[in-house]
Amino acid sequence: MPVDTASVTAEVTRILHTVLGDLEPDTPITPASTFRDDLGMESIDVVALAGRLQARYTEVNFARFVATLDVASVGELRVGQLVDHIVGASR
């Protein structure tokens, strides 16, 4: 099923609010939001996010995507980068 950036962004945002239950509902999640600094994600949150995304986007290999990043890069990863990866891998 083809995906577009807007629908993937909306779905990733919804999943992030689920994974980060303590995130305020009005906290803006934008393509520029970083997982660590802006959203306060920890390693366990990333694992939970990856599991939910893998269930939703079965054609995307999130383990391979994260494996290409070093520890600092994972912390600096932006929502938009993840969305771009999902859209690209779903084509």
N, C-alpha and C positions, 0 to 999 in steps of 0.2 A: 504494500500500500504506500503510495507516494506521501511524503510528508513535506511540510513547508515550515519555514523558520518561525512564523507567528504561532502556529499550532504547537510546535515543539517547545517554544519558549513558554507558552501557557501551561503545557503539561509539566515541564521541568519545574516551573514556579509552584504549581500545585503540589508536586511531589516534595519539593523542598520544604514547603509549609507543613506537610505531614511528617517528614523526617525530623524537622526542627520544631517540635511541638511548642517549645518555649519562645519561638520567634513571634514577635508582635504581628498581628494580622495586617497592620498598616505599614510594616517595614517594606520599603521598596526593594524589589528584586529586579534588577535590570541586567542587560547583557554585560555591563561593566562591573557588576557586583563580584567581588572575590569571595571564594568559599571561606577562607580563614578570617580575613580581616573584616569584611563587611557582614558576613553571615555568621561568623563565630563557629564554623564547623570544626569538629575534631575528627580524628581518624575513624572512630566508630561511626560517626555520622556519614563519612564518605563511604564506608562499607555498606551502611543501610541504604544510602542513596543509590549506590551501584547495583545493589540487589533489586531494588524497585525499578530502576531504569532497565535492567536486563530483562526483567519480567515483562515490561511494557514494550521495549524495542528489542525483540529477540534477535534481530539481524545485526545488532551492534555489539562488538566485542569490547566491553568496557575495561576488562583486565588488560588487554593489549594496549588500549589507549593510555591508561594510567601507567603502564610499565614503560612507556616512552618518556615519562616525566621523572625528574629527580625530586627529592623531597621538597626543596624550595619551590619548584615549579607547581607542585600539587597545591601547596598553600596559596600560591598566587594565581591559581587557575580561576578564570572568570566564567560566569554563567554562559556568556556568549560563545566562548571557546567550546564548551561542552555541547551547546546547541548546534554549533557549526559541525562538530564531529558527528553528532547524531544524524543531522540532515544529510551530510556527505556520505555516511555509511549506509543510509537507507535508500540511496539511489541505485 
